């Protein structure tokens, strides 16, 4: 069963901070993921927001509920976009699955 542990790397050896549920000589596969501090996460979030802003993506100006007029405007824009889209070629996935199942 998969188990996530925390370990410290010291003198070329990974030392688990808590006992493991392994038998002696048992082979395991290890994936190394370095822990990230909250300060590093905060920096990543700020960097991502700055990249999005510089790249032309607009961040919301206000938080909270949208007024009715804005919701109507967005719904209309969505409808117009959907009307411009062409249907995908081929059969729908649901039909292909039904065909693959064969007769009941």
N, CA and C of each residue as an Amber inpcrd file, in Angstrom:
protein
   312
   0.8440000  -1.1660000   0.0000000   0.0000000   0.0000000   0.0000000
   0.8950000   1.2360000   0.0000000   0.5890000   2.2640000  -0.8430000
   1.4140000   3.4700000  -0.8770000   1.4320000   4.1720000   0.4830000
   2.5690000   4.7080000   0.7950000   2.7290000   5.4110000   2.0590000
   3.6000000   6.6350000   1.8170000   3.1850000   7.7630000   2.3290000
   3.9770000   8.9810000   2.2140000   4.6720000   9.2190000   3.5460000
   5.9780000   9.4250000   3.4670000   6.7470000   9.6630000   4.6890000
   7.5530000  10.9490000   4.5290000   8.0480000  11.4410000   5.6310000
   8.9630000  12.5700000   5.6180000  10.3200000  12.0500000   6.0790000
  11.3500000  12.4220000   5.3470000  12.6990000  11.9530000   5.6840000
  13.6740000  13.1070000   5.5540000  14.8130000  12.9420000   6.1920000
  15.8940000  13.9230000   6.1170000  17.0840000  13.2470000   5.4420000
  17.7110000  13.9570000   4.5360000  18.8980000  13.4340000   3.8420000
  20.1220000  13.8770000   4.6240000  20.8600000  12.8970000   5.1760000
  22.0600000  13.1780000   5.9640000  23.1720000  12.2180000   5.5710000
  24.3340000  12.7600000   5.2580000  25.5140000  11.9430000   4.9600000
  25.2230000  10.8640000   3.9140000  24.4940000  11.2140000   2.8670000
  24.2290000  10.2840000   1.7870000  23.1350000   9.2630000   2.0600000
  22.3840000   9.4330000   3.1700000  21.3500000   8.4710000   3.5380000
  20.0480000   9.2140000   3.8430000  18.9300000   8.6570000   3.3600000
  17.6220000   9.2020000   3.7280000  17.2140000   8.5930000   5.0640000
  16.9460000   9.4410000   6.0490000  16.5550000   8.9680000   7.3810000
  15.1000000   9.3510000   7.6250000  14.1880000   8.3440000   7.6910000
  12.7840000   8.6440000   7.9590000  12.6170000   9.2690000   9.3410000
  11.6700000  10.1990000   9.4490000  11.4290000  10.8420000  10.7390000
  10.5380000   9.9820000  11.6280000   9.7890000   9.0500000  11.0580000
   8.9190000   8.1480000  11.8200000   9.1900000   6.7180000  11.3750000
   8.8460000   5.7260000  12.2190000   9.0480000   4.3190000  11.8400000
   8.2450000   3.9680000  10.5810000   8.7860000   3.0420000   9.7720000
   8.1330000   2.6150000   8.5370000   7.4950000   1.2420000   8.7240000
   6.4570000   0.9830000   7.9600000   5.7910000  -0.3240000   8.0100000
   6.3670000  -1.2300000   6.9220000   7.6920000  -1.4800000   6.9930000
   8.3860000  -2.3130000   6.0160000   9.0880000  -3.4610000   6.7280000
   9.2270000  -4.5690000   5.9920000  10.0030000  -5.6990000   6.5130000
  11.4590000  -5.5280000   6.0940000  12.3850000  -6.0960000   6.8720000
  13.7970000  -6.0370000   6.5080000  14.0030000  -6.6650000   5.1360000
  14.7750000  -6.0150000   4.2920000  15.0900000  -6.5170000   2.9650000
  14.0160000  -6.2490000   1.9210000  12.9340000  -5.6020000   2.3070000
  11.8520000  -5.3140000   1.3510000  12.2990000  -4.2230000   0.3790000
  12.0070000  -4.4280000  -0.8920000  12.3590000  -3.4510000  -1.9260000
  11.2080000  -2.4790000  -2.1050000  11.5400000  -1.2000000  -2.1940000
  10.5240000  -0.1570000  -2.3890000  10.9690000   0.7660000  -3.5040000
  10.0190000   1.4950000  -4.0520000  10.3120000   2.5200000  -5.0510000
  10.1000000   3.8660000  -4.3790000  11.0610000   4.7620000  -4.5340000
  11.0090000   6.0550000  -3.8510000  10.9170000   7.1740000  -4.8810000
   9.9920000   8.1020000  -4.6500000   9.8990000   9.3140000  -5.4440000
  10.3060000  10.4710000  -4.5460000  11.2650000  11.2540000  -4.9750000
  11.7620000  12.3630000  -4.1720000  11.0090000  13.6420000  -4.5440000
  10.3890000  14.2630000  -3.5460000   9.7130000  15.5430000  -3.7250000
  10.1790000  16.4280000  -2.5780000  10.9110000  17.4750000  -2.9160000
  11.4140000  18.3740000  -1.8770000  10.2670000  19.1840000  -1.2940000
  10.2650000  19.3640000   0.0200000   9.2420000  20.1910000   0.6540000
   9.5050000  21.6480000   0.3000000   8.4210000  22.3940000   0.1330000
   8.5180000  23.8030000  -0.2160000   7.9890000  24.6150000   0.9520000
   8.7440000  25.6180000   1.3490000   8.3170000  26.4540000   2.4720000
   7.1740000  27.3760000   2.0500000   6.4550000  27.8880000   3.0200000
   5.3560000  28.8090000   2.7370000   5.8610000  30.0780000   2.0520000
   7.0640000  30.5220000   2.3990000   7.6310000  31.7100000   1.7630000
   7.8880000  31.4670000   0.2840000   8.3980000  30.2590000  -0.0420000
   8.6340000  29.9280000  -1.4470000   7.3190000  29.8370000  -2.2100000
   6.2980000  29.2600000  -1.5750000   4.9880000  29.1800000  -2.2200000
   4.4310000  30.5740000  -2.4880000   4.5850000  31.4560000  -1.5100000
   4.0860000  32.8180000  -1.6720000   4.8040000  33.4860000  -2.8350000
   6.1070000  33.3050000  -2.9400000   6.8700000  33.8850000  -4.0340000
   6.4250000  33.3390000  -5.3810000   6.1570000  32.0170000  -5.4570000
   5.6910000  31.4060000  -6.6980000   4.3410000  31.9900000  -7.1070000
   3.4480000  32.1640000  -6.1390000   2.1220000  32.7010000  -6.4240000
   2.2360000  34.1280000  -6.9640000   3.0800000  34.9340000  -6.3330000
   3.2520000  36.3140000  -6.7850000   3.8930000  36.3550000  -8.1730000
   4.8640000  35.4730000  -8.4190000   5.5120000  35.4170000  -9.7320000
   4.5070000  35.0210000 -10.8070000   3.6760000  34.0230000 -10.5140000
   2.6730000  33.5830000 -11.4790000   1.6830000  34.6890000 -11.7970000
   1.2580000  35.4160000 -10.7860000   0.3180000  36.5050000 -11.0020000
   0.9500000  37.6010000 -11.8560000   2.2160000  37.8920000 -11.6090000
   2.8960000  38.9260000 -12.3850000   3.0460000  38.4840000 -13.8360000
   3.4060000  37.2210000 -14.0690000   3.5230000  36.7120000 -15.4320000
   2.1830000  36.7950000 -16.1560000   1.1110000  36.4460000 -15.4680000
  -0.2160000  36.4960000 -16.0790000  -0.5730000  37.9300000 -16.4370000
  -0.2550000  38.8620000 -15.5570000  -0.5880000  40.2620000 -15.8050000
   0.2220000  40.8150000 -16.9760000   1.5320000  40.5260000 -16.9830000
   2.4010000  41.0150000 -18.0500000   2.0330000  40.3600000 -19.3740000
   1.6130000  39.0850000 -19.3260000   1.2460000  38.3610000 -20.5260000
  -0.0920000  38.7720000 -21.1060000  -0.7850000  39.6840000 -20.4690000
  -2.0410000  40.1700000 -21.0180000  -3.2740000  39.5930000 -20.3640000
  -3.1090000  38.6270000 -19.4780000  -4.2690000  38.0710000 -18.7980000
  -4.7180000  39.0620000 -17.7370000  -5.9950000  39.3470000 -17.7140000
  -6.5160000  40.3190000 -16.7530000  -6.9980000  39.6190000 -15.4920000
  -6.5680000  40.1020000 -14.3610000  -7.0320000  39.5810000 -13.0940000
  -8.3440000  40.2750000 -12.7270000  -9.2200000  39.5940000 -11.9770000
 -10.4840000  40.2190000 -11.6170000 -10.2510000  41.5010000 -10.8260000
 -11.0580000  42.5200000 -11.1330000 -10.9060000  43.8000000 -10.4410000
 -11.5780000  43.7930000  -9.0870000 -12.6760000  43.0350000  -8.9890000
 -13.3630000  43.0160000  -7.7100000 -13.7140000  41.5850000  -7.3470000
 -13.7300000  41.3210000  -6.0890000 -14.0930000  40.0020000  -5.5920000
 -15.5570000  40.0250000  -5.1840000 -16.1610000  38.8710000  -5.1700000
 -17.5380000  38.7910000  -4.7110000 -18.5000000  38.5120000  -5.8430000
 -19.7650000  38.8010000  -5.6000000 -20.8170000  38.4920000  -6.5540000
 -20.8120000  39.4760000  -7.7210000 -21.1880000  38.9700000  -8.8920000
 -21.3400000  39.8110000 -10.0670000 -22.7730000  40.3300000 -10.1080000
 -22.9420000  41.5260000 -10.6350000 -24.3070000  42.0240000 -10.7440000
 -25.0240000  41.3340000 -11.8960000 -26.3300000  41.4540000 -11.9390000
 -27.1620000  40.7530000 -12.9220000 -26.7870000  41.1360000 -14.3520000
 -26.5220000  42.4150000 -14.5930000 -26.1800000  42.8690000 -15.9400000
 -24.8960000  42.2010000 -16.4380000 -23.9050000  42.0560000 -15.5670000
 -22.6550000  41.4120000 -15.9450000 -22.8710000  39.9310000 -16.2440000
 -23.6880000  39.2630000 -15.4470000 -23.9840000  37.8540000 -15.6940000
 -24.6880000  37.6610000 -17.0320000 -25.6380000  38.5330000 -17.3550000
 -26.3550000  38.4520000 -18.6260000 -25.3980000  38.6750000 -19.7860000
 -24.5100000  39.6650000 -19.6420000 -23.5310000  39.9640000 -20.6840000
 -22.6190000  38.7580000 -20.9330000 -22.1310000  38.1330000 -19.8640000
 -21.2470000  36.9780000 -19.9980000 -21.9790000  35.7890000 -20.6150000
 -23.2290000  35.5810000 -20.2390000 -24.0040000  34.4790000 -20.8060000
 -24.1940000  34.6890000 -22.3040000 -24.4530000  35.9200000 -22.7170000
 -24.6240000  36.2100000 -24.1370000 -23.3150000  35.9810000 -24.8970000
 -22.2000000  36.4010000 -24.3360000 -20.9030000  36.1700000 -24.9730000
 -20.6380000  34.6700000 -25.1080000 -21.0160000  33.8950000 -24.0930000
 -20.8260000  32.4570000 -24.1340000 -21.6770000  31.8430000 -25.2460000
 -22.9290000  32.2610000 -25.3460000 -23.8170000  31.7590000 -26.4020000
 -23.2580000  32.0640000 -27.7860000 -22.7730000  33.2830000 -27.9830000
 -22.1990000  33.6680000 -29.2780000 -20.9790000  32.8140000 -29.6140000
 -20.1360000  32.5700000 -28.6310000 -18.9610000  31.7380000 -28.8420000
 -19.3610000  30.3150000 -29.2170000 -20.3370000  29.7600000 -28.5330000
 -20.7800000  28.3920000 -28.8040000 -21.3970000  28.2680000 -30.1940000
 -22.0690000  29.3100000 -30.6610000 -22.6640000  29.2790000 -31.9970000
 -21.5910000  29.2930000 -33.0830000 -20.4520000  29.9210000 -32.8170000
 -19.3650000  29.9880000 -33.7890000 -18.6340000  28.6560000 -33.9210000
 -18.6990000  27.8390000 -32.8760000 -17.9650000  26.5790000 -32.8910000
 -18.6320000  25.5850000 -33.8310000 -17.8110000  24.8760000 -34.5720000
 -18.3130000  23.8430000 -35.4620000 -18.3210000  22.5190000 -34.7160000
 -19.2670000  21.6320000 -35.0740000 -19.2620000  20.3260000 -34.4100000
 -18.0020000  19.5470000 -34.7790000 -17.5480000  18.7270000 -33.8520000
 -16.3710000  17.9010000 -34.0940000 -16.7130000  16.7880000 -35.0760000
 -15.7720000  16.4160000 -35.9400000 -16.0350000  15.3310000 -36.8860000
 -16.1080000  13.9920000 -36.1620000 -16.8130000  13.0570000 -36.7580000
 -16.8850000  11.7040000 -36.2060000 -18.0610000  11.5150000 -35.2730000
 -18.0920000  10.3360000 -34.6830000 -19.1830000   9.9570000 -33.7890000
 -18.9000000  10.4370000 -32.3710000 -19.9530000  10.6710000 -31.6130000
 -19.7460000  10.9660000 -30.1930000 -19.1650000   9.7450000 -29.4710000
 -18.4080000   9.9810000 -28.4450000 -17.7740000   8.9090000 -27.6870000
 -18.8090000   7.9340000 -27.1430000 -19.9530000   8.4400000 -26.6980000
 -20.9790000   7.5650000 -26.1400000 -21.4400000   6.5330000 -27.1690000
 -21.5850000   6.9390000 -28.4220000 -21.9970000   5.9990000 -29.4660000
 -20.9200000   4.9460000 -29.7050000 -19.6520000   5.3430000 -29.7010000
 -18.5680000   4.3860000 -29.9110000 -18.5220000   3.3530000 -28.7840000
 -18.7570000   3.7940000 -27.5440000 -18.7480000   2.8690000 -26.4080000
 -19.8780000   1.8580000 -26.5510000 -21.0560000   2.3380000 -26.9250000
 -22.2020000   1.4430000 -27.1030000 -21.9110000   0.4230000 -28.1950000
 -21.2910000   0.8560000 -29.2950000 -20.9530000  -0.0710000 -30.3740000
 -19.9270000  -1.0990000 -29.9140000 -18.9420000  -0.6700000 -29.1230000
 -17.9080000  -1.5920000 -28.6480000 -18.4850000  -2.6530000 -27.7150000
 -19.5120000  -2.3100000 -26.9680000 -20.1200000  -3.2640000 -26.0400000
 -20.7760000  -4.4200000 -26.7790000 -21.2910000  -4.1220000 -27.9510000
 -21.9680000  -5.1640000 -28.7240000 -23.3840000  -5.3910000 -28.2160000
 -24.0340000  -6.4170000 -28.7710000 -25.4170000  -6.6810000 -28.3480000
 -25.4710000  -7.1600000 -26.9140000 -26.5400000  -6.8570000 -26.2350000
 -26.7190000  -7.2580000 -24.8480000 -27.0470000  -8.6960000 -24.8390000
